[in-house]
Amino acid sequence: MYQLAVLITFLALLFGSAPSVAQSHSEGTSESSSKSMPKYNLLLSGGNLRICSTMQSNNCDDTRWIDRNSMRIERYLSLSERNLNELLADELWPLHRRVMRDQVREAMTIIKQRVNQELMSEYTFMDEFGRRATAYVYDNLSDQEMRLIVDHLEMPTPTDRHEVVDLNMNIDLASRELVRSFVLQARYLSAEGQRPKVLVVTAAAHDSLGAADFYTRLLESAGADVQWLPIDAAVNAAQLSQRCEALAAIRVSEHGVWKRAKVHPVRHQQQLDYCKNVTAGAELLRDAHGVFFADGSAHLLRKAMLTPLGQPTALTVAMYRRLQNQSLVVAAVGGASAALTARAMISGGNSEMAMKEGARAADPAGGACDLDDSCPLGLNQHSLTYHPLGGLGWFSPAIVDTEFTEHGRHGRLLRLAATTSAPLALGIDEKTGVLVNTRSGAFEVIGRGGVFFSVSPVQNDSAVASTFHYVMAGSQGRFSDGDITEVQLTTTGRVVTEAPTTRFLTNRGLADSLRLLCNERDTVTALDGQFRLTLLGDDSTTRQIAGGECQVLNARMGIAWEPQKNL
C-alpha cells in the first residue's frame, strides 16, 4: 500500500495548490476570421487519419468511381530470384541473424509455391506470410527487417496510373474536417478566388518518397494547389556533408529503407535535384501559403529540419519566421505534431515502461528491436525516449503527444513532463486536432475526440500525479502561463461505440473511468495489472458531458506501479 499512499499524497498536494481554470462564455476571441489573416495559423493533429483513396478503398463510402484500369489500387511485390538474392545477401543480415535470414528464404519459397506466381499484391503477400507454415518467421522479424524484405521485393511505381484521393467519399467525417480546416486557414492568405498553395513535407515517413503521392493528392482533393517539398533526413544529411550524389546510400542509413530510387525513380530524381540546389527550398517556400507535415516519426522529422548539433537549417528558420508573422499556415499530423514542440520531444515508448523505467534522453529504439537484438544499450522496444533539447521549437506552450486516449499514453506523457519539469503537456486523440493562433494563444479543438492537458505533474520512482483537463472537439480556450484559460466547453459530442474497458495503459480505460466523475462521484479508481489509476474531483472541478464522453477542468489524477500487489 506504500505506493498508493504516496500517490494519494501527491494528489492531496495538488488539491491544495493547483490554480483553477477560469471558464468564459464570451462569444469567441478577438482574432475573428478575416479575408487577409487566418484565425489560426497552426494545426496539431493526433493522427490516424482515415482517408478515402484508390489504395485505401475501405475508407470510402462508395467505390464505384474507382477504375482499376486507370488508377493505382495496390502496391505489388515480386519474389523473383534476382530480388530474393539481393534481399538475402550476407551484408544485409548481421551474423547473429543469419539463421533468421535462412528462415526468410524458406518462407519466400513456401509463399511462391502457395500463390503459384512471383508477382503479387502486398496485401496477398502479407496475408500469406502470416499463415501457419510461415507465421513463426513473420512473428519474429523486427520492424526494420520487415521493411528490408518489403523494400527489396517492391515493384517500381507505375507511371501510367496514380493513387487518387476523394475526400467527398470519405466515410470518416472527422479526418476530412481536419484536412479541410487546414486548407481553409491557408485560403485566407491566398488571393480571392484562388486555391492556396501548399507544400507537403513527408520527412517524418520512413519512405518519404512513397508517401509523397498520397499526401499531394490528399491536399489537392481538399482544395489546394500542392507541391512536394523533397526535404527529409537523408537530403539534409547529404546537403550538410555536400554528398548529394550519395543520396541513395545515405537514405539507407538515415531512414532505414532500401531501393527507394528504383521503386520511386521520379521522386528520387526530384530529391536529388533539390539536394543540389541550395536555394530550392527558399524558392518553393516563397510562394507558399501553407506547409503540411505528414504523419510519421518525430525523430525523423527533427533530423530533417535541424543540424546534428540541433541548430535549425535556413529553411526551418524561414518557415518559423513566416509562421510567427502569420503569413504561413502550418499543419502537422501524428508524430510530426510531436516534433513541433519547443519542450522535450517525445520519440517513443509506452506508458508501462514509462512507469517502470522512467524517461530516457536517447534516440528511439526500433520497433520490435528486442527480436533482432538491435535495441540501443539499456533500452527495449517500449522504452520511453525523448530529445531533451526539444523539437523544432515552433509550439512553445507544451510537450505534445498524439494518438493519445486510444493507446493509453497518459502515463508516458506525465512521466516525461514531470522528468523535464514541463509546466504543461497535451495529448491529442486520434482524428482530433488543435487549431492554434501562435500569437494570441487562442485554440479550438476540432475533429472526433478530445485533448488532454496535464498541468505541473509530479513524480517519484513508481508514481506520477497531475492536475488535468480533458476537453472535446468543439471546445476552445487560450494557452496562458503554463495552463489553459478562458475555456468554453462544448455541450455536444460523438456517441461512444467502443466497449468499456479499465485498461488505461494501452487502451481508453481512463476516458471510460472519467465518465464516473461526471456521474456525481469525486473518487474513481481502476486497476490494470500492476498499475492503479486514481481520479479525483472536488468543488473546483468543472464537469461537462459531451455526447458519450466526460469533459473536466481542474480534476486530479495519479498512476502508480504497485508490483507487490501481484506477489
BANU-683406 format. One line per field, with one value per residue (C-alpha): residue in one letter; x, y, z. Coordinates in nm, 2 decimals, padded with zeros to 4 digits, m for minus. Layout:
// residues N
residuo (A ...)
px (X ...)
py (Y ...)
pz (Z ...)
This chain:
// residues 567
residuo (M Y Q L A V L I T F L A L L F G S A P S V A Q S H S E G T S E S S S K S M P K Y N L L L S G G N L R I C S T M Q S N N C D D T R W I D R N S M R I E R Y L S L S E R N L N E L L A D E L W P L H R R V M R D Q V R E A M T I I K Q R V N Q E L M S E Y T F M D E F G R R A T A Y V Y D N L S D Q E M R L I V D H L E M P T P T D R H E V V D L N M N I D L A S R E L V R S F V L Q A R Y L S A E G Q R P K V L V V T A A A H D S L G A A D F Y T R L L E S A G A D V Q W L P I D A A V N A A Q L S Q R C E A L A A I R V S E H G V W K R A K V H P V R H Q Q Q L D Y C K N V T A G A E L L R D A H G V F F A D G S A H L L R K A M L T P L G Q P T A L T V A M Y R R L Q N Q S L V V A A V G G A S A A L T A R A M I S G G N S E M A M K E G A R A A D P A G G A C D L D D S C P L G L N Q H S L T Y H P L G G L G W F S P A I V D T E F T E H G R H G R L L R L A A T T S A P L A L G I D E K T G V L V N T R S G A F E V I G R G G V F F S V S P V Q N D S A V A S T F H Y V M A G S Q G R F S D G D I T E V Q L T T T G R V V T E A P T T R F L T N R G L A D S L R L L C N E R D T V T A L D G Q F R L T L L G D D S T T R Q I A G G E C Q V L N A R M G I A W E P Q K N L)
px (00.00 00.30 00.29 m00.08 m00.03 00.24 00.01 m00.27 m00.02 00.07 m00.30 m00.36 m00.07 m00.22 m00.56 m00.42 m00.21 m00.34 m00.49 m00.84 m00.91 m01.14 m01.43 m01.56 m01.89 m01.79 m01.86 m01.53 m01.20 m01.07 m00.90 m01.21 m01.16 m01.09 m01.01 m00.65 m00.54 m00.62 m00.79 m00.54 m00.20 m00.11 m00.30 m00.17 m00.35 m00.35 m00.30 m00.46 m00.65 m00.88 m00.88 m01.07 m00.84 m00.80 m00.54 m00.75 m01.09 m01.21 m01.23 m01.47 m01.84 m01.88 m01.62 m01.79 m01.59 m01.26 m01.13 m00.89 m00.76 m00.66 m00.60 m00.34 m00.51 m00.23 00.14 00.30 00.59 00.79 00.96 01.19 01.52 01.70 01.51 01.55 01.92 01.96 01.74 01.93 02.28 02.51 02.59 02.22 02.20 02.42 02.59 02.36 02.05 02.17 01.95 01.65 01.77 01.77 01.42 01.31 01.45 01.24 00.93 00.96 00.98 00.67 00.48 00.57 00.45 00.12 00.05 00.20 00.34 00.62 00.42 00.15 m00.01 00.14 m00.19 m00.17 00.20 00.13 m00.17 00.03 00.33 00.12 m00.03 00.06 00.35 00.54 00.38 00.68 00.91 00.66 00.62 00.99 01.10 01.18 01.01 01.34 01.38 01.02 01.10 01.41 01.21 00.93 01.16 01.37 01.06 00.86 00.80 00.86 00.56 00.37 00.40 00.06 m00.16 m00.17 m00.34 m00.65 m00.79 m01.16 m01.24 m01.60 m01.63 m01.48 m01.66 m01.48 m01.60 m01.35 m01.05 m01.20 m01.27 m00.91 m00.76 m01.01 m00.97 m00.60 m00.68 m00.95 m00.70 m00.44 m00.70 m00.72 m00.36 m00.43 m00.58 m00.96 m01.10 m00.76 m00.67 m00.40 m00.05 00.06 00.39 00.37 00.66 00.68 01.01 00.85 00.78 01.03 00.96 00.93 00.93 00.65 00.43 00.46 00.19 m00.07 m00.03 00.00 m00.33 m00.49 m00.43 m00.54 m00.87 m00.91 m00.89 m00.52 m00.25 00.02 00.39 00.61 00.89 01.16 01.34 01.40 01.67 01.87 01.86 01.95 02.25 02.36 02.34 02.52 02.80 02.79 02.74 02.42 02.54 02.54 02.18 02.05 02.31 02.25 01.88 01.95 02.14 01.92 01.57 01.63 01.48 01.63 01.60 01.38 01.54 01.44 01.09 01.03 01.27 01.08 01.06 01.42 01.53 01.33 01.51 01.84 01.78 01.66 01.96 02.20 02.01 02.08 01.81 01.54 01.37 01.35 01.21 00.93 00.85 00.84 00.50 00.35 00.05 00.08 00.30 00.16 00.38 00.27 00.24 00.54 00.83 00.90 01.27 01.30 01.13 01.36 01.66 01.53 01.48 01.78 02.15 02.32 02.40 02.04 02.05 01.77 01.85 01.80 01.47 01.35 01.43 01.24 00.93 00.93 00.95 00.66 00.46 00.53 00.43 00.12 00.20 00.22 m00.02 00.13 m00.03 00.12 m00.02 00.06 00.43 00.50 00.29 00.51 00.81 00.70 00.73 00.98 00.97 01.12 01.02 00.87 01.00 00.89 00.77 00.46 00.30 00.40 00.77 00.75 00.62 00.87 01.18 01.13 01.22 01.54 01.71 01.81 01.72 01.41 01.45 01.34 01.01 01.04 01.41 01.41 01.36 01.68 01.89 01.92 01.79 02.03 02.21 01.98 01.66 01.39 01.13 00.88 01.12 01.01 01.26 01.28 01.50 01.59 01.65 01.30 01.17 01.16 01.06 00.75 00.50 00.62 00.33 00.36 00.50 00.29 00.18 m00.06 m00.29 m00.35 m00.65 m00.69 m00.34 m00.35 m00.05 m00.13 00.14 00.42 00.32 00.30 00.63 00.81 00.65 00.75 01.10 01.16 00.97 00.74 00.46 00.21 00.18 m00.10 m00.21 m00.43 m00.66 m00.68 m00.87 m00.87 m00.69 m00.60 m00.61 m00.38 m00.31 00.05 00.04 m00.25 m00.25 m00.62 m00.71 m01.00 m01.04 m01.18 m01.25 m01.37 m01.21 m01.06 m00.74 m00.58 m00.39 m00.15 m00.06 00.26 00.29 00.50 00.65 00.85 01.02 00.69 00.41 00.31 00.03 m00.11 m00.39 m00.55 m00.82 m00.99 m01.19 m01.37 m01.40 m01.60 m01.43 m01.20 m00.98 m00.64 m00.29 m00.15 00.13 00.17 m00.21 m00.52 m00.77 m01.10 m01.22 m01.56 m01.66 m01.87 m02.21 m02.23 m02.01 m01.98 m02.16 m01.91 m01.93 m01.62 m01.68 m01.60 m01.26 m01.05 m00.72 m00.57 m00.21 m00.28 m00.65 m00.91 m00.96 m00.90 m01.18 m01.42 m01.33 m01.36 m01.73 m01.78 m01.66 m01.94 m02.18 m02.16 m01.85 m01.54 m01.31 m01.26 m01.01 m00.92 m00.67 m00.47 m00.24 00.02 m00.10 m00.36 m00.53 m00.69 m00.91 m01.03 m01.26 m01.38 m01.57 m01.32 m01.37 m01.59 m01.76 m01.95 m02.09 m02.03 m02.21 m02.09 m01.77 m01.69 m01.50 m01.34 m01.14 m00.92 m00.95 m00.66 m00.52 m00.24 m00.10 00.10 00.30 00.23 00.42 00.37 00.00 00.08 00.31)
py (00.00 00.23 00.34 00.41 00.62 00.82 00.86 01.00 01.23 01.37 01.43 01.59 01.84 01.91 01.98 02.23 02.42 02.39 02.70 02.68 02.72 03.01 02.95 03.21 03.23 03.52 03.49 03.38 03.56 03.89 03.70 03.68 03.54 03.79 03.78 03.87 03.69 03.33 03.30 03.01 02.96 02.62 02.28 02.00 01.67 01.35 01.13 00.80 00.98 00.76 00.89 00.76 00.67 00.41 00.23 00.27 00.20 00.06 00.43 00.52 00.55 00.44 00.27 00.26 00.56 00.36 00.25 m00.04 00.01 00.37 00.42 00.27 00.04 m00.18 m00.20 m00.50 m00.72 m00.96 m01.27 m01.30 m01.48 m01.15 m00.97 m01.26 m01.29 m00.92 m00.94 m01.24 m01.11 m01.16 m00.79 m00.71 m00.96 m00.95 m01.27 m01.33 m01.31 m01.54 m01.82 m01.59 m01.50 m01.86 m01.90 m01.60 m01.78 m02.08 m01.87 m01.70 m02.03 m02.15 m01.83 m01.86 m02.22 m02.13 m01.83 m02.01 m01.69 m01.44 m01.12 m01.05 m00.76 m00.65 m00.75 m01.10 m01.13 m01.02 m01.25 m01.55 m01.46 m01.46 m01.81 m02.11 m02.25 m01.92 m01.74 m01.82 m01.62 m01.34 m01.30 m01.29 m01.02 m00.67 m00.37 m00.29 m00.65 m00.64 m00.31 m00.47 m00.76 m00.55 m00.28 m00.54 m00.70 m00.39 m00.32 00.03 00.26 00.27 00.58 00.53 00.52 00.70 00.68 00.91 01.06 01.17 01.34 01.38 01.00 00.98 00.77 00.93 01.29 01.39 01.31 01.51 01.80 01.82 01.83 02.08 02.30 02.35 02.44 02.68 02.87 02.88 03.02 03.34 03.41 03.34 03.58 03.60 03.31 03.14 02.80 02.83 02.70 02.43 02.25 01.88 01.76 01.37 01.37 01.20 00.89 00.61 00.60 00.97 00.92 00.67 00.89 01.19 01.09 01.02 01.34 01.55 01.42 01.44 01.82 01.86 01.69 01.93 02.23 02.33 02.36 02.13 02.08 01.82 01.97 01.70 01.76 01.46 01.34 01.19 01.51 01.72 01.50 01.49 01.87 01.93 01.70 01.80 01.44 01.46 01.20 00.95 01.03 00.67 00.52 00.80 00.72 00.36 00.48 00.78 00.63 00.25 00.19 00.03 00.06 00.36 00.51 00.21 00.20 00.58 00.69 01.02 01.12 01.02 01.25 01.53 01.48 01.47 01.79 01.96 01.85 02.00 02.33 02.51 02.78 02.53 02.53 02.91 02.93 02.68 02.84 03.19 03.15 02.90 02.98 02.67 02.37 02.03 01.79 01.43 01.17 00.95 00.97 01.28 01.17 01.16 01.50 01.66 01.52 01.66 02.01 02.06 02.00 01.73 01.99 02.08 02.41 02.49 02.49 02.80 02.65 02.58 02.94 03.08 02.87 02.96 03.33 03.32 03.11 03.37 03.67 03.47 03.47 03.09 02.83 02.50 02.17 01.85 01.50 01.24 01.21 01.53 01.72 01.60 01.72 02.09 02.14 02.37 02.15 01.80 01.60 01.25 01.00 00.65 00.42 00.32 00.40 00.08 00.12 00.49 00.40 00.12 00.27 00.64 00.86 00.82 01.10 00.89 00.82 00.59 00.22 00.05 m00.13 m00.49 m00.43 m00.70 m00.96 m00.89 m00.76 m00.41 m00.21 00.06 m00.03 m00.02 00.03 m00.20 m00.16 00.00 00.23 00.60 00.81 01.18 01.45 01.69 01.99 01.97 01.95 02.23 02.48 02.61 02.53 02.67 02.61 02.24 01.89 01.72 01.36 01.20 00.90 00.96 00.83 00.53 00.40 00.50 00.73 00.93 00.76 00.82 01.19 01.26 01.08 01.29 01.61 01.55 01.44 01.75 01.99 02.09 02.31 02.19 01.88 01.79 01.47 01.48 01.19 01.02 01.21 01.51 01.84 02.16 02.48 02.74 03.11 03.12 03.49 03.51 03.16 03.10 02.74 02.54 02.16 02.00 01.65 01.35 01.31 01.52 01.68 01.60 01.87 01.79 02.08 02.07 01.69 01.54 01.20 00.95 00.63 00.44 00.70 01.02 01.27 01.58 01.83 01.77 01.89 01.69 01.88 01.75 01.87 02.19 02.33 02.64 02.84 03.00 02.89 03.11 03.08 02.70 02.63 02.70 02.98 03.12 02.77 02.72 02.35 02.20 02.05 01.82 01.53 01.19 00.87 00.63 00.30 00.13 m00.13 00.00 m00.10 m00.05 m00.09 00.26 00.17 00.06 00.15 00.41 00.30 00.65 00.80 00.53 00.58 00.95 00.92 00.83 01.18 01.32 01.09 01.26 01.08 01.25 00.95 00.69 00.41 00.15 m00.14 m00.25 m00.54 m00.40 m00.04 00.17 00.48 00.73 01.02 01.29 01.58 01.84 02.17 02.34 02.07 02.16 01.86 01.86 01.57 01.59 01.32 01.00 01.15 01.34 01.66 01.80 02.11 02.11 01.74 01.54 01.21 00.97 00.65 00.41 00.10 m00.15 m00.47 m00.60 m00.64 m00.94 m01.11)
pz (00.00 00.02 m00.34 m00.32 m00.01 m00.20 m00.49 m00.27 m00.10 m00.45 m00.53 m00.19 m00.26 m00.59 m00.45 m00.22 m00.47 m00.82 m00.97 m01.12 m01.49 m01.55 m01.78 m02.01 m02.20 m02.42 m02.79 m02.94 m02.93 m03.06 m03.35 m03.56 m03.91 m04.19 m04.55 m04.50 m04.19 m04.08 m03.74 m03.66 m03.81 m03.66 m03.66 m03.45 m03.53 m03.33 m03.64 m03.76 m04.03 m04.24 m04.60 m04.90 m05.18 m05.45 m05.24 m04.92 m05.06 m04.72 m04.61 m04.90 m04.87 m05.23 m05.45 m05.79 m05.90 m05.88 m06.22 m06.17 m06.53 m06.49 m06.12 m05.88 m05.63 m05.49 m05.42 m05.59 m05.48 m05.70 m05.55 m05.84 m05.80 m05.86 m05.58 m05.34 m05.40 m05.33 m05.02 m04.87 m04.93 m04.63 m04.59 m04.51 m04.23 m03.92 m03.83 m03.53 m03.77 m04.04 m03.91 m03.94 m04.29 m04.39 m04.24 m04.45 m04.76 m04.68 m04.61 m04.95 m05.13 m04.95 m05.04 m05.40 m05.41 m05.24 m05.47 m05.77 m05.91 m05.84 m05.87 m05.61 m05.43 m05.09 m04.93 m05.07 m04.96 m04.60 m04.58 m04.70 m04.48 m04.17 m04.23 m04.02 m04.22 m04.22 m03.92 m03.69 m03.92 m03.97 m03.59 m03.52 m03.75 m03.63 m03.80 m03.97 m04.10 m04.23 m04.42 m04.55 m04.70 m04.85 m04.99 m05.18 m05.32 m05.41 m05.78 m05.93 m05.90 m06.23 m06.45 m06.62 m06.32 m05.99 m05.65 m05.64 m05.32 m05.30 m04.97 m05.08 m05.05 m04.70 m04.45 m04.16 m04.15 m03.87 m04.09 m04.38 m04.14 m04.02 m04.37 m04.50 m04.19 m04.27 m04.63 m04.52 m04.29 m04.57 m04.81 m04.61 m04.73 m05.10 m05.35 m05.35 m05.56 m05.58 m05.44 m05.17 m05.25 m05.01 m04.96 m04.84 m04.63 m04.59 m04.40 m04.09 m04.30 m04.33 m04.70 m04.76 m05.14 m05.12 m04.91 m05.15 m05.40 m05.14 m04.94 m05.25 m05.38 m05.04 m05.02 m05.38 m05.30 m05.01 m05.25 m05.26 m05.53 m05.39 m05.44 m05.26 m05.06 m05.10 m04.77 m04.54 m04.30 m04.59 m04.80 m04.50 m04.42 m04.79 m04.82 m04.49 m04.60 m04.97 m05.08 m05.28 m05.53 m05.24 m05.15 m05.21 m04.97 m04.71 m04.73 m04.61 m04.30 m04.21 m04.28 m04.27 m04.61 m04.93 m05.31 m05.30 m05.60 m05.80 m05.67 m05.69 m05.97 m06.04 m05.67 m05.62 m05.91 m05.76 m05.43 m05.60 m05.79 m05.47 m05.28 m05.54 m05.55 m05.22 m05.30 m05.39 m05.05 m05.03 m05.38 m05.31 m04.97 m05.12 m05.29 m05.03 m04.81 m04.61 m04.51 m04.43 m04.23 m04.29 m04.02 m03.91 m03.68 m03.48 m03.46 m03.84 m03.89 m03.64 m03.82 m04.15 m04.02 m03.78 m03.80 m03.60 m03.34 m03.30 m03.49 m03.74 m04.11 m04.31 m04.44 m04.09 m03.98 m04.28 m04.21 m03.84 m03.92 m04.15 m03.91 m03.64 m03.85 m03.96 m04.33 m04.33 m04.20 m04.07 m04.01 m03.87 m03.83 m03.57 m03.49 m03.69 m03.44 m03.15 m03.34 m03.35 m02.97 m02.81 m02.50 m02.46 m02.77 m02.71 m02.96 m02.85 m02.57 m02.39 m02.05 m01.88 m01.95 m01.86 m01.52 m01.46 m01.61 m01.63 m01.93 m02.13 m02.31 m02.62 m02.98 m03.00 m03.00 m03.32 m03.34 m03.22 m03.18 m02.90 m03.17 m03.36 m03.07 m03.23 m02.93 m02.80 m02.48 m02.18 m02.39 m02.51 m02.79 m02.54 m02.35 m02.32 m02.51 m02.57 m02.70 m02.42 m02.65 m02.79 m03.14 m03.40 m03.14 m03.32 m03.05 m02.71 m02.46 m02.41 m02.48 m02.74 m02.76 m03.02 m03.08 m02.71 m02.53 m02.77 m02.67 m02.30 m02.33 m02.02 m01.82 m02.06 m02.11 m01.74 m01.68 m01.94 m01.83 m01.47 m01.56 m01.76 m01.53 m01.81 m01.68 m01.95 m02.16 m02.41 m02.56 m02.88 m02.96 m03.30 m03.57 m03.35 m03.40 m03.21 m03.41 m03.25 m03.30 m03.21 m03.14 m02.91 m02.77 m02.87 m02.95 m03.07 m03.07 m03.39 m03.52 m03.34 m03.00 m02.72 m02.59 m02.26 m02.07 m01.78 m01.56 m01.34 m01.29 m01.00 m00.97 m00.77 m00.89 m00.93 m00.94 m01.13 m01.05 m01.20 m01.23 m01.56 m01.81 m02.08 m02.34 m02.65 m03.01 m03.02 m02.71 m02.72 m02.49 m02.46 m02.37 m02.09 m01.83 m01.83 m01.83 m02.03 m01.96 m02.09 m02.17 m02.33 m02.31 m02.58 m02.49 m02.79 m02.89 m03.05 m02.95 m02.79 m02.97 m02.81 m02.54 m02.19 m02.05 m01.74 m01.94 m01.91 m02.01 m02.37 m02.43 m02.35 m01.99 m01.85 m02.06 m01.96 m01.59 m01.63 m01.71 m01.34 m01.24 m01.45 m01.26 m00.92 m00.80 m00.66 m00.64 m00.91 m00.92 m01.18 m01.20 m01.50 m01.40 m01.16 m01.21 m01.03 m01.17 m00.93 m01.05 m00.81 m00.83 m00.59 m00.58 m00.81 m01.07 m01.37 m01.53 m01.86 m02.06 m02.44 m02.62 m02.46 m02.31 m01.99 m02.00 m01.69 m01.58 m01.27 m01.19 m01.04 m01.14 m01.04 m01.18 m00.96 m01.03 m00.75 m00.83 m00.48 m00.55 m00.76 m00.51)
